[in-house]
Amino acid sequence: MTAKKENAKRLGIYLLIVFAFMLFYILCAKLMHQSNTVYYIIYMIFSFSPAIASLIARVVTKEGFRDMKLHMHLTGNIRYYLLAFGLPLICLSAMFLLPVIVSGHADWLGGFTFGNVLSNAFLLISFSAVQSIGLLGEELGWRGYMNQKMEPLLGTVGTCLGGGIVWGVWHFPMDIAGYFGGNGTFSEVLVSTFGRLAMLTCFGAFLMWLTKKTNSVFPAVIAHFMYNESQGAVMSLLAQDNIPENASLPLWTDVVRYIPILILAVIFMILLLKNKKKGKRQPFHAY
């Protein structure tokens, strides 16, 4: 069997298992709303399903457990860990604040004092070391396994696009959970799903670049944590000001919101392609 066929086989098995977990989550959605204990157990299993799928695929295909990218590789890579922490915070802040500013509501930003911002940053730092480890369940599968199998088949651009779409679709059960619980309409679920697809496809380029530069999944784990938690931190600062009730932004600002993460995607896609060209001329991290 050729290397490409072997990669396709391993990728196919991985995706089959991942989406089997996704279907299981959807089928259990109503049951999860009836019991907090059931919700927690199924949610945790689902959260770790990418890692579980990668381990099963390695066993089934007899690939073994080489190159799982579980070494932290701190020497010479501290700057990438700092970037993993800081860049999502900056990018997500821009995504929330830019629409507010360009629509003429800068007065809503009263909660963004130096002290408030600094205290929130310290909270994120203190939580990141512990809580981000939970995201290893995702990154061990997405960046540590799926991207490795996709890149020889789809190339760098195809892996970022295809991998981002797969990652976004995998979140669909979470998007639809509220609908099953009687909150929101199906059209709102679709809007949330497509918005997440766009966001994760763009952000995935950054996570893939981090993994390739460090040959470790841990910077991606930290960046993933910051991607999730930065949104809550920014919203909590916005909530500290006296924003009028029923205040809303113009619809056109929804487009503005995606500009920062689109810029992020373009920059790191270019860097990925640049690294790939270098790799053809000199040794580069195995990926």
N, C-alpha and C positions, 0 to 999 in steps of 0.2 A: 504494500500500500504506500502511495506517495505521501510526502509530508503534508501536502495540501489536503488530501483526502482524509488523512489522520486528524488534522486540525478541524476539518469540517465535521467529522464524526464526533469528536470530543465536544465541539461547540454545540452541535445538535442535541447531544445527550444533556449537556448542561442546561440549555434553554428549555428543553422538554420538562426537566425536573423543576426549574424555577417557575414555569408557568403552571405546572401542576399544583404547586404551593399557592399560586395566585388564585386558581380556581377554588381550591380548598378554602381559602380565606373568604371569597365571595359567598360560597355556599354556607359558611358559618356566620355570616354577617348578622342575621336576625338573632341567632342564638347568643352572639356576643353582646347584643344590646340588652339581653335579659339577665346577664350575670357578669359582674365586674371581674370575678375570678377567671371565668372562661375567656373573657375579653383579653385579659392580661396574658394568659397562657398562649392563646392562639396568636396574639400580636407578637409576642416574643419569638415564637417559632417562625412566624412569617418574616420577621426582621432579620433572622439569621439564615433564612432559606437560601440566599445567594452563596453563603459560605458552605452550607450543607450540600447544596447542589454541586459545588466545585469539588468537594471531598468525595462525594458519591461518583462523580464523573471520573475522577482520578483512579478510583478503585475499579470501576467497571471496565475502563479502557486499559487498565494495568499500567497507567502512566507513572504511578508513584507520586511521591510528595516532594519532588525536587522543585526548586525555584518557586516557592510559594510567596516570596518577597516578605517574609516575616522578620527579617533582620532590620533593625532601625537605621543602621548605616549613618550614625550621627557625625562621624569624622568627615569634615569637609562639606557637610550638608546642612549645617545649622541654619544657613540663610534660607534654605528651602522650607524648613520647618517654620521659620518666622514668616515667610511669605504665605505659607499655608494658613497661618493664623490671621495675618493682617489683611491680605488682599480680599478675602470674602467679606470681611467686616466693612472694608471701604466700599466694595462693589455693591453690597446689599444696602448699605446706608444711602449710597447715591441713587439706587433704584427707588427707594421710598421717599427720599427728600427732594430729588430733582423735580418730580411732578408738582410737589407742593410749592417749590420756589418759582418755577416757570409759570405757574398759574396765578401768581401774585398773592400767595397766602403765606409768605415768609413769617408773618406774625404768629403762625401756629407753632413755631419752633422754639417757644419760650423754655421748654424743658431741656433744651440742649445747652446747658451751662457747662463750664469746664469741670466743675465738681461732679455733676451728674454723669457726664460722659466718662470721666475717669473711674468712677465707682462701678459703672456698668462694664467697663473694660476689665477691671480687676475681677469682677464676678465671672466673666467669661473665661479669664485665665485660670481661675481656681476650679471651675467646672470642667474645663476642656481636658485636663489630664485624666480624669476619671470617666466622665460621661461619654467622651469620644470613643472609648474602647468598645462601647456597645455597637458602634458603627463599623467595627471590624467585621461584623457579620455580613455587612453589605460589601465593603471594599475588598475583602478577600475573594469575593465572587466576581464583582464587576471589574475592578482594575487589576486584581491579582490573577484572575483566570480568564474572564470573557474577552478582555481587550487583547490578551496574549494570543488567543485563538483566532480572533477576528482579523487582526492586522495583516497576517500573511495572506488572508483571503480577500479582504476588502480594501487594503491600503490604509494609510493614516486618516485621510479625510472620511473614507467610508466607515472606518471604525468609530470615529467621533460622532458621525451622524447616526449610523446604525445602532451603535452602543447607547447613545443618548436616547434614542427612540425606545429601545428595549427597556432601559432604566426607567423612563417616564411611564411606559405602559404598565410596568410592574407595580407602580404606585396606584393604579386605577382602583383597586379595592379600597384604599384609604380615601380616595376621592368620592367613591360611591357610598361609603359607610354612613355618612350623614343622611343621604337620600333614603337608605333602608331604615334609618331611625326616624324617618318622618320629617327631616329638616331639609328644606330646599327642594328645588325642582330638578328634573333630569337635565334640562338645558343648562342650569347652573353647574351641574356635575361635568358636563361636556366642556364648558368654558374653563373650569378649573383644571380639567385633564389636559386640554390643549395648551393652556398656560404653563403647566408643569412640564409638558413635553418640550416646549421651547426653552424654558429655563434650564432643564437638566441636560438637554443636548448641548447648549452653550457652555454650561459649567463643566460638563464632562471633559471638554478639551483641556481645561486647566488641570483637572485631576489626573488625566492621562499623562500630561506633560510632567507633573510632579512625580508620578510613579516611574516614568522613564528616566528622569534626571537622577533620582535617588536609588532606583532599583529596590524600592520598599513601598509597601502599601500604607505605612503609618503617616506620612505627610498628607496623603489623600484622606485618611481617616480624620485627621485634625481639621483639614479644610472642609470636609463634609459636615463635621460638627459645627464649625463656624457658619457654614451656609445655612444650617437649620436654626441655630441659636441667635444669629445676628438679626434675623427678622423680628424675633420677639423682643430683643433688646431695643431696637429702633422704635418699634411700636409702643413700648413702655415709656420711652422718652417723649414720644409724641403725645401720649395720653396724659402727661403731666401738665400740659398747658390747657387753657380754657378754650378748647375748640368748640365752636357753636354746635348745638344739636342738629342732627340731620345734615351736617356739612358734607359736601361732596365735591369732587374734582371733575372738571370737564372730561368728556369721553376721550378727547384727543390726547390727554395726558397718559392714557394707557399705552400708547405707542412710545412716548418719551420714557416710560418706566423701563422698557426693554433695551434702551440704548446702552447703558453701562455694561450689561452682561453680554450684549452683542459685541461690543468693543473688546471685552475680555476674551471672547471666543475667537475672534479674528486674530488677536495678538498671539494667543497660544497655539492656534492652528498653524500660523506662520512659523513659530518656533519649533513645533513638532516636525514640520516639513523640512526646516533647516537642519534639524538634528538628524533626520533620516538621510539627507544628502551627505552629511558628515560621516554617518555610519557606513556609507558605501566606500568611503576613502580610508577610514581608520576604525579600529575596534571601538565598539560602543557597548553599553550595558545590554546583555541578553534580554529580550522582551518578547 
